Amino acid sequence: MAKRNAQGGGSIRQRKDGTWEARVTIGTNPGTGKPDRKSIYGKTQKEVRQKMTEILSALDKGTYKAPNKITVSAWLQEWLTTYCANKVKPLTYSSYQGIIRNHITPYIGAVELQAVRGSHIQRVYNAMTEAGASGKTVKNVSAVLHKAFSIAIKQGIIASNPCDGAELPKATRKEIKPLTDEEIPMFLDAIEDSPMRNAYALCLFAGLREGECLGLSWKQIDFKRKRIVISQQLQKRKDGDKAYYIAPSTKSSRPRTIEPPAIAFEYLKQEHIRQLENRLKAGRAWSNPDDLVFTDELGKHFATATFYNRFKRIAASIGRPDARPHDLRHTAATVAIANGADIKSVQDLLGHATASFTLNVYAHTSEQMMKDTADRVQSYYDTIRKHG
């Protein structure tokens, strides 16, 4: 015999096989206009009553979500296709795909989206950390999950974001290792015979990212005003063909105008002469449709892998096998700060989103700068006291 719930929101009955069933009215079916009911099953009357009470409570609070069997993997694919394709940069889209494929699907891809809790997300973070993933990588995974779950909330599939119930591991920033005052001239000597000499030099003097340097075009350089506009970069697709292309944006999505030291333009002038000579030699074989600054003998852009591998050989020759092309950018920043540049100016040079980020990255250099400032101020007061 069916037993009515005291509040009239549902009913409980024992089935012929001895199990119990509760039926709860969760709303009105928009197609028929009739009550939309949900059945809950359990081994005991107490079990189904508790489940029914939880549903009724959620209905009262407006937090109830109708059952949806979609898995995390299926939802992430839906999110990519519907909410990311044609809305984010190609490189960002590829990066999302890689994060989902390598770090999310293997752990919780088969879990139903509505069943995901903070503990599931925490286990993902913990497993990644134990496997040696950096704090930045874990943070990137968290960002993708948070975005995808946020859309699921807006679509009424889940009531809350399970990422809010997990704690990211403490991020530890890797120590940056710019070239020292002794290593800089050694590096400049070592690149003399490299076809990428002028590109490496520009990264060193102007603090460009690798893609910004290799994607730089002549129209972005103002030799008269000694300025460079950074508004595009060379990128490599992460899909099947892995072709290179010029992305009309920077990492921060905002163009920036920089004024590097005059020595940077000396190397650019030499590159211009080198390119003109190569163009004359190549004749009809020459092809540089993007008017790139740094090209090979036929006008083709340099491959990032070649740029990296040749740099590593050069770095090893001066006793810095650990150095990476990005360390040239770090060198530009530390040299600027050590010679009195303020953090805001360095932020503008590097294209960082905020000055605080620049300050965090180059804290060791800025600390020395603060010490130097304190010494200069102390010297000022010592002079006043001496003549007072």
C-alpha positions as CSV (number, residue, x, y, z in Angstrom):
1,M,0.0,0.0,0.0
2,A,1.3,3.4,-0.9
3,K,2.2,5.6,2.0
4,R,1.8,9.3,1.5
5,N,4.5,11.7,2.5
6,A,3.4,14.1,5.2
7,Q,4.0,17.2,3.1
8,G,2.2,15.6,0.1
9,G,5.3,16.0,-2.2
10,G,5.7,12.3,-2.9
11,S,4.7,8.8,-2.0
12,I,6.5,5.7,-0.8
13,R,5.5,2.1,-1.5
14,Q,7.0,-1.4,-1.0
15,R,7.4,-3.3,-4.3
16,K,6.7,-7.0,-4.8
17,D,10.4,-7.9,-4.7
18,G,10.7,-6.4,-1.2
19,T,12.5,-3.2,-2.2
20,W,11.1,0.3,-1.7
21,E,10.1,3.0,-4.2
22,A,9.5,6.7,-3.6
23,R,7.8,8.9,-6.3
24,V,8.4,12.6,-6.2
25,T,6.8,15.3,-8.3
26,I,9.7,17.4,-9.5
27,G,7.8,19.8,-11.8
28,T,5.6,19.9,-14.9
29,N,6.4,18.3,-18.1
30,P,6.6,21.1,-20.7
31,G,5.4,18.9,-23.5
32,T,2.3,17.4,-21.9
33,G,1.6,19.8,-19.1
34,K,1.3,16.8,-16.7
35,P,3.2,16.4,-13.5
36,D,6.8,15.2,-14.0
37,R,7.6,12.5,-11.5
38,K,10.9,10.9,-10.4
39,S,11.2,7.4,-8.9
40,I,13.7,6.6,-6.2
41,Y,14.6,3.0,-5.2
42,G,16.2,1.5,-2.2
43,K,16.4,-1.6,0.0
44,T,14.7,0.0,3.0
45,Q,11.8,2.5,3.6
46,K,14.2,4.7,5.6
47,E,16.7,4.8,2.7
48,V,14.2,6.0,0.1
49,R,12.5,8.4,2.5
50,Q,15.9,10.1,3.1
51,K,16.5,10.4,-0.6
52,M,13.0,11.7,-1.2
53,T,13.5,14.3,1.6
54,E,16.7,15.5,0.1
55,I,15.0,16.0,-3.3
56,L,12.1,17.8,-1.8
57,S,14.5,20.0,0.2
58,A,16.4,20.8,-3.0
59,L,13.2,21.6,-4.8
60,D,12.2,24.0,-2.0
61,K,15.6,25.7,-2.3
62,G,15.6,25.8,-6.1
63,T,18.8,23.8,-6.3
64,Y,17.4,20.5,-7.6
65,K,18.8,19.3,-10.9
66,A,17.0,16.7,-13.0
67,P,19.1,13.5,-13.6
68,N,21.4,13.7,-16.5
69,K,23.7,10.7,-17.4
70,I,26.2,12.7,-19.4
71,T,29.8,11.9,-18.4
72,V,32.6,14.4,-17.8
73,S,34.3,13.3,-21.0
74,A,31.2,13.8,-23.1
75,W,30.4,17.1,-21.5
76,L,34.0,18.4,-22.0
77,Q,33.7,17.5,-25.7
78,E,30.3,19.3,-25.9
79,W,31.9,22.3,-24.2
80,L,34.8,22.4,-26.6
81,T,32.6,22.1,-29.7
82,T,29.8,24.4,-28.7
83,Y,31.4,26.9,-26.4
84,C,35.1,27.1,-27.4
85,A,35.3,26.4,-31.2
86,N,35.5,29.7,-33.1
87,K,35.5,31.6,-29.8
88,V,39.0,31.1,-28.6
89,K,42.4,31.3,-30.4
90,P,43.4,28.1,-32.2
91,L,46.4,27.6,-30.0
92,T,44.2,28.0,-26.9
93,Y,41.7,25.5,-28.3
94,S,44.5,23.0,-29.0
95,S,45.8,23.5,-25.5
96,Y,42.4,22.8,-24.0
97,Q,42.2,19.6,-26.1
98,G,45.6,18.5,-24.8
99,I,44.7,19.2,-21.2
100,I,41.4,17.3,-21.4
101,R,43.0,14.3,-23.3
102,N,46.1,14.0,-21.1
103,H,45.0,15.2,-17.6
104,I,41.3,15.0,-17.2
105,T,39.8,12.1,-19.2
106,P,42.2,9.5,-17.8
107,Y,41.1,10.3,-14.2
108,I,37.4,11.3,-14.3
109,G,36.3,11.1,-17.9
110,A,33.9,8.2,-17.2
111,V,32.3,9.8,-14.1
112,E,28.8,11.2,-14.6
113,L,29.0,15.0,-14.5
114,Q,26.3,15.3,-11.8
115,A,28.2,12.8,-9.6
116,V,31.5,14.8,-9.6
117,R,32.4,16.2,-6.2
118,G,35.3,18.2,-4.9
119,S,37.0,15.0,-3.8
120,H,37.1,13.8,-7.5
121,I,38.8,17.0,-8.5
122,Q,41.2,16.9,-5.5
123,R,42.3,13.4,-6.6
124,V,43.0,14.7,-10.1
125,Y,45.2,17.4,-8.6
126,N,46.9,15.0,-6.2
127,A,47.6,12.4,-8.9
128,M,49.1,15.0,-11.2
129,T,51.3,16.4,-8.5
130,E,52.5,12.9,-7.6
131,A,53.3,12.2,-11.2
132,G,55.6,15.3,-11.3
133,A,53.3,17.9,-13.0
134,S,54.2,21.5,-12.2
135,G,51.9,23.7,-10.2
136,K,51.3,25.8,-13.3
137,T,50.1,22.7,-15.2
138,V,47.8,21.7,-12.4
139,K,46.5,25.3,-12.4
140,N,45.8,25.1,-16.1
141,V,43.8,21.9,-15.7
142,S,41.8,23.6,-12.9
143,A,41.1,26.5,-15.2
144,V,39.7,24.3,-17.9
145,L,37.5,22.3,-15.4
146,H,36.2,25.4,-13.8
147,K,35.2,27.0,-17.1
148,A,33.5,23.8,-18.4
149,F,31.7,23.3,-15.1
150,S,30.6,26.9,-15.0
151,I,28.8,26.5,-18.4
152,A,27.2,23.3,-17.1
153,I,25.8,25.3,-14.2
154,K,24.4,27.9,-16.6
155,Q,22.8,25.1,-18.6
156,G,21.1,23.7,-15.5
157,I,23.0,20.4,-15.6
158,I,24.7,20.8,-12.2
159,A,24.0,23.0,-9.2
160,S,27.5,24.0,-8.1
161,N,31.1,23.9,-9.3
162,P,32.9,20.9,-7.8
163,C,36.2,22.7,-8.4
164,D,35.3,25.0,-5.4
165,G,35.6,21.9,-3.2
166,A,39.2,21.2,-4.1
167,E,42.5,22.9,-3.1
168,L,45.2,23.6,-5.7
169,P,48.7,22.5,-4.7
170,K,51.0,25.3,-3.6
171,A,52.6,26.8,-6.7
172,T,56.3,27.0,-6.6
173,R,57.9,29.3,-9.2
174,K,60.9,27.9,-10.9
175,E,64.0,30.0,-10.2
176,I,64.9,32.0,-13.3
177,K,68.5,31.9,-14.5
178,P,69.3,34.8,-16.7
179,L,72.8,35.2,-18.3
180,T,75.2,36.8,-16.0
181,D,77.3,39.9,-16.8
182,E,80.2,37.6,-17.6
183,E,78.1,35.3,-19.8
184,I,76.4,38.0,-22.0
185,P,79.6,38.9,-23.9
186,M,80.5,35.3,-24.2
187,F,77.0,34.5,-25.7
188,L,77.3,37.4,-28.2
189,D,80.6,36.0,-29.3
190,A,79.2,32.5,-29.6
191,I,76.3,33.5,-31.9
192,E,78.5,35.3,-34.4
193,D,78.5,32.5,-37.0
194,S,74.9,31.5,-36.4
195,P,72.3,32.2,-39.1
196,M,70.0,33.1,-36.2
197,R,72.5,35.5,-34.7
198,N,70.4,38.6,-35.0
199,A,67.2,36.9,-33.8
200,Y,69.0,35.7,-30.6
201,A,70.4,39.2,-30.1
202,L,67.0,40.8,-30.4
203,C,65.5,38.4,-27.8
204,L,68.4,39.4,-25.5
205,F,68.1,43.2,-26.0
206,A,64.4,43.6,-26.4
207,G,63.0,40.8,-24.2
208,L,60.9,39.2,-27.0
209,R,59.3,35.8,-26.6
210,E,60.4,33.2,-29.1
211,G,57.2,33.3,-31.1
212,E,57.1,37.1,-31.1
213,C,60.7,37.3,-32.5
214,L,60.2,34.7,-35.2
215,G,56.8,36.2,-36.2
216,L,58.2,39.8,-36.3
217,S,57.6,41.6,-39.6
218,W,59.5,44.6,-41.0
219,K,56.4,46.8,-40.9
220,Q,56.5,46.5,-37.1
221,I,59.9,48.1,-36.9
222,D,60.3,51.9,-36.9
223,F,64.1,52.5,-37.3
224,K,63.6,56.3,-37.3
225,R,61.8,56.4,-33.9
226,K,63.7,53.3,-32.6
227,R,60.4,51.5,-31.8
228,I,59.0,48.1,-32.3
229,V,55.3,47.2,-32.3
230,I,54.7,43.6,-31.0
231,S,51.4,42.5,-32.4
232,Q,51.8,39.0,-33.8
233,Q,53.7,35.8,-33.3
234,L,54.7,32.6,-35.1
235,Q,52.8,29.6,-33.8
236,K,52.6,26.0,-34.6
237,R,49.3,24.2,-34.8
238,K,48.9,21.2,-32.5
239,D,46.4,19.4,-34.8
240,G,47.3,16.8,-37.4
241,D,49.3,18.9,-39.8
242,K,51.2,20.9,-37.2
243,A,51.7,23.6,-39.7
244,Y,53.1,27.0,-38.7
245,Y,51.0,30.2,-39.0
246,I,51.2,33.8,-38.0
247,A,48.8,34.6,-35.2
248,P,47.7,38.2,-35.3
249,S,48.0,38.7,-31.5
250,T,50.4,38.4,-28.6
251,K,50.2,36.2,-25.6
252,S,48.3,38.9,-23.7
253,S,46.1,39.6,-26.8
254,R,47.2,43.2,-26.7
255,P,49.8,44.8,-29.0
256,R,52.6,46.6,-27.3
257,T,55.1,49.2,-28.4
258,I,58.6,48.9,-27.0
259,E,61.7,51.0,-27.2
260,P,64.7,48.7,-26.8
261,P,68.3,50.0,-26.6
262,A,69.9,51.3,-29.8
263,I,72.1,48.2,-30.0
264,A,69.0,46.1,-30.9
265,F,68.5,48.2,-34.1
266,E,72.1,47.7,-35.0
267,Y,71.5,43.9,-35.2
268,L,68.2,44.5,-37.1
269,K,70.0,46.6,-39.7
270,Q,72.5,43.8,-40.1
271,E,69.6,41.3,-40.5
272,H,68.1,43.6,-43.2
273,I,71.3,43.6,-45.2
274,R,71.6,39.8,-44.7
275,Q,68.1,39.2,-46.0
276,L,68.5,41.4,-49.0
277,E,71.7,39.5,-50.0
278,N,69.8,36.2,-49.6
279,R,66.9,37.5,-51.6
280,L,69.3,38.4,-54.5
281,K,70.9,35.0,-54.4
282,A,67.6,33.1,-54.3
283,G,66.0,35.0,-57.2
284,R,62.7,33.5,-58.1
285,A,62.9,30.9,-55.4
286,W,62.6,33.6,-52.7
287,S,59.2,33.6,-50.9
288,N,58.5,35.7,-47.8
289,P,54.7,36.4,-48.0
290,D,54.5,37.6,-44.4
291,D,57.5,40.0,-44.8
292,L,59.2,38.4,-41.8
293,V,62.4,39.8,-40.4
294,F,64.0,36.5,-39.6
295,T,64.1,34.0,-42.5
296,D,66.3,31.4,-44.1
297,E,68.1,31.7,-47.4
298,L,64.8,31.3,-49.3
299,G,62.7,33.6,-47.2
300,K,61.0,30.9,-45.1
301,H,60.4,31.4,-41.4
302,F,62.7,29.6,-39.0
303,A,61.2,26.5,-37.2
304,T,60.9,26.9,-33.5
305,A,62.6,23.5,-32.9
306,T,65.6,24.6,-34.9
307,F,65.7,27.9,-33.1
308,Y,65.7,26.1,-29.8
309,N,68.1,23.3,-30.7
310,R,70.7,25.7,-32.1
311,F,70.4,27.9,-29.0
312,K,71.0,24.9,-26.7
313,R,74.2,24.1,-28.5
314,I,75.4,27.7,-28.3
315,A,74.5,27.9,-24.6
316,A,76.4,24.7,-23.9
317,S,79.5,26.1,-25.6
318,I,79.6,28.9,-23.0
319,G,79.0,26.6,-20.0
320,R,75.3,27.1,-19.7
321,P,73.7,23.9,-21.0
322,D,70.7,24.6,-18.7
323,A,69.8,27.8,-20.5
324,R,66.7,28.1,-22.7
325,P,65.8,30.7,-25.3
326,H,63.3,32.2,-22.8
327,D,66.2,33.0,-20.5
328,L,67.2,35.7,-23.0
329,R,63.9,37.4,-22.1
330,H,64.7,37.0,-18.4
331,T,68.1,38.5,-19.0
332,A,66.6,41.6,-20.8
333,A,64.4,42.2,-17.8
334,T,67.0,41.7,-15.1
335,V,69.5,43.9,-16.9
336,A,66.8,46.6,-17.2
337,I,65.9,46.4,-13.5
338,A,69.5,46.3,-12.3
339,N,70.2,49.5,-14.2
340,G,67.4,51.5,-12.7
341,A,64.3,50.7,-14.8
342,D,61.1,50.8,-12.8
343,I,58.8,47.7,-12.6
344,K,56.1,49.4,-14.7
345,S,58.5,50.1,-17.5
346,V,59.7,46.5,-17.4
347,Q,56.1,45.3,-17.4
348,D,55.5,47.3,-20.6
349,L,58.6,46.0,-22.2
350,L,57.7,42.3,-21.5
351,G,54.0,42.7,-22.1
352,H,52.9,41.3,-18.7
353,A,49.3,41.8,-17.7
354,T,50.1,43.4,-14.4
355,A,53.1,45.1,-12.7
356,S,52.6,42.8,-9.7
357,F,53.2,39.8,-11.9
358,T,56.5,41.3,-13.2
359,L,57.4,42.1,-9.6
360,N,56.8,38.5,-8.5
361,V,58.8,37.0,-11.3
362,Y,61.8,39.3,-10.8
363,A,61.5,39.7,-7.0
364,H,65.2,38.8,-6.5
365,T,66.3,41.6,-8.9
366,S,63.9,44.1,-7.5
367,E,65.1,43.4,-4.0
368,Q,68.6,44.3,-5.1
369,M,67.2,47.4,-6.7
370,M,65.5,48.4,-3.4
371,K,68.8,47.8,-1.5
372,D,70.6,50.1,-4.0
373,T,67.9,52.7,-3.6
374,A,68.2,52.5,0.2
375,D,72.0,52.9,-0.1
376,R,71.6,56.0,-2.3
377,V,69.1,57.6,0.1
378,Q,71.4,56.8,3.0
379,S,74.3,58.4,1.2
380,Y,72.1,61.5,0.7
381,Y,71.4,61.8,4.4
382,D,75.0,61.1,5.3
383,T,76.0,64.1,3.1
384,I,73.4,66.3,4.8
385,R,74.7,65.4,8.2
386,K,78.2,65.9,7.2
387,H,77.5,69.4,6.0
388,G,74.9,70.2,8.6
